[in-house]
């Protein structure tokens, strides 16, 4: 394989990066959809909607400055720490199933983290712009560096290519920090749902399966980013020895 061989055909990338990433991401998505579909068919014994559950959890922790809004999109639920808004998809906002309660409680868990200054969340929010920069520019900078190295027949492009690798490393760093944030939000969600008697012990098992499946999508994202980073580092390292 030439230095720029991966731009037209590279079995190493296909077999060791692209294929595992696609398989893992596909498995995680299928697991999430399956768990969500099952949880959506089980009505909560309290009859609460996801929006009501989220509000009650935040009120119980003394959080009154966060709005709960409906947002379009399937599983588009998220907490916006900048504007202090908890946005829930229609199925979660208005749904009365255990899946709706679990996802709404998870997002409320992020609001609790924000209010309490949970350190991993603070760090994650701080590096979001840098991770976006690394995702958008990392590969481009690597390409430019390797192209210069190949066509100029000198190693002038290698430092540039390594700069691209470091940019992409910010994506991996974000993914790594994101994992404890997401797992902690789910842990808070289940604890609050139980302590506030919104779910029974049996219902908690269903909520746990939904949130556990959702967590696997973040794990898949982290593994995919890490495999890409290792591949890029291997590529630049090999080019520097040519």
N, C-alpha and C positions, 0 to 999 in steps of 0.2 A: 504493500500500500504506500502511495506517495504521501507527502505531507498533507496535501489537500484531497486525498483520496476519499475521505468521508463525505465530500460534497457530491459524489456521484454514486459510490457503492462501497460499503464497508460492512462485511459480515460480522465483524467484531461488535460494531455498534448495534446492528440489528439483533444479534443473538444475546448479547450481554447487557444491553441497555434498553433499547426500544421494546423488544418482545417482553421481557420481565415487567417493565413499567406498565405496558398496556394490559398484560394479564392481571397484574396485581390491582391496578386501578379498576379494571372491569369487574374483578371479583368483589372488590370493596363496594362498588356501586350496586351490584346485584344483591349483595348482602343487605345493604341499606334499604333498597327498595322492597325487598322481601320482608324485613323486620318492620318497616314502616307500614306496609300493606296489612300485616297481621295486627300490629298495634292499633291501626286505624279502625279495625273492625270490632275492637273491644271498647265499649263505652265506659267512661269513668263512673265509679259508684257515686261520686259527688254531683255529677252532672255539670261540672264547671267547664267553661270554655278555656282555651289556651290563654287568651287575653286576660281573663279573670284570674287564672292561676298565677300568671306573671306579675300582675298588679299586687296580688295578695302577698306573694313572696317578697317583693320589694318593700311593701308597706310594713311587713313584719320586721324587716331589718332597718326600718326608719328611712328608707329611700323614697322621697316624694317628688324629686325634680326630674324624673325620667318619664317621657311620654311613651305610650304603647300605640303603635300605628299598624294598619294593615298595608302590606306591600304585595304587588303582583308577582307571580312566579312560583313554581313548584319548589318547595324547600329552599326558598330564598331568605329564610329567617336569619337575622343578624342583629347585633347590638352596635350602635354607632356611638362610640365614646365621646367624639368631638361635639356632637349636637345633643347628646344625652337622649337618644331615641332608641327604643326597642322595636324593631320592625318584624312583623310576623306575616307569613304567607296566609292567604285566605283560609286554607285548610287547617292551619294551626291556630290562627287568630279566633276563628269562629267554631272550630271543631271541639267536640266534647269527648274525644277518644283518649286513650292512654298515650297514644303516640303524640297527639296534640299537646297534652299536658307536659309530657317529657321534654319535647323540643322547646316549648315556651319557657319551661323552668330552666332549661339549659341556658337560654339567652338571658334570662333573668339572673342566672349565675354570673354571667359576664358583667352585668350591671353591679352586682354585689362586689365582684373583684375590683371594678373601677372605683367604687365608692370607698373601698378599704385600702386602695393603693397597692393592690397585689403586684408584687415586684415583676414577675414574668410578663404580666399584661402591660405594665409600664414600659418594659424593655421592648416587647413586641410592637407596641404602638409607635415607639420611637424609631424603629428600624424599618417600618413599612415603606417609607419613601425610598430608602436605600435598597431594599429588596426589589422594589419595582424597577429601580434603575438597573440593578444587576440582571433582572429578568429580561429587560428590553435591550440592553446594550452589551451584556456579557458575551454572548455568542458572536455579535457583530465585531467586537474588538478582537476576539480570538481569531476570527476570519481575516481581519485586516493584518494582524500580526503575522499569521502563518503565510499569507499571500506575499507580504513584504519579504519574509524570510526565504520563500521559494524563488521568487522572481528576481530578487536582488542578489541572490547567492551569497548572502551574509546573514549573520545572526542579529541584524538590527531589529528585526521584527519580533524576536523572542521575548524581550521585556514587555513589548506591547501585548503579545499573546498571553503572557502570564498575568498582566493587568486585567485582561478579560476573564481569566480564570478566577482571579480574586473578586471581580465584580459578581460573577455567578455564585461564588461562595457565600455571598450575602443572602442569596435565595435559600441556600441550605441552612444557613444560620437562622433565618426567619422560620423555616419549617421546624427546626429543632426546638426553638423557643415556643413555637405555637403548640407543640404537643402537650406540655404540662398545663398550658393555659386552658386548652380544650378539655383535658381529662379532669382538671380541677373544677371547671364549670359544671361538668356532668356530675361530679361527686357532690358539689353543693346543691345541685338541682334535686338529686335523689334524697339527700338529707332533709332539705326543706319540705319536699312533698310529703315525706313521712312524718316529720315533726309537726307539721301543720295539719295533719290528718287529711290531706288531699288524696292520698292513695293508701291502700292496704298493703300488707306485706306481699300478698300474692300479686297485686297490681304492680308493685315495685319491681318484680322480676321482669314483667313485660316492658316497663319503662327502661330498665337496665339493658334489655336486649336491643331496644331501639337506639339508645344513646351509645351503646358499645359498638353497634354497627356503624353509626355515624363517625365514631372516633377512628375506625379503621380507614376511612377515606383520607384522614389527615396523615395516618401512618403511611399509606400508599403514596401520598404526595411527597412526603419526606424521603422515602426510599427512592422514588423516581428522580428527585432532585439530586440526591447523593450519588446515584449511579451516573447521572450526566456529568456531575462535577469530577468524579474519578476518571471518566472517559476523557474529558477535556484536558485534565492534568496529564494523563498518559500521552495524549496526542502532542501536547506542547513539549513535554519532556523528551519524547521521541524525536521531534523535529529539532530540538536543541542539540541532539547528538549526531544528526545527519551532517 
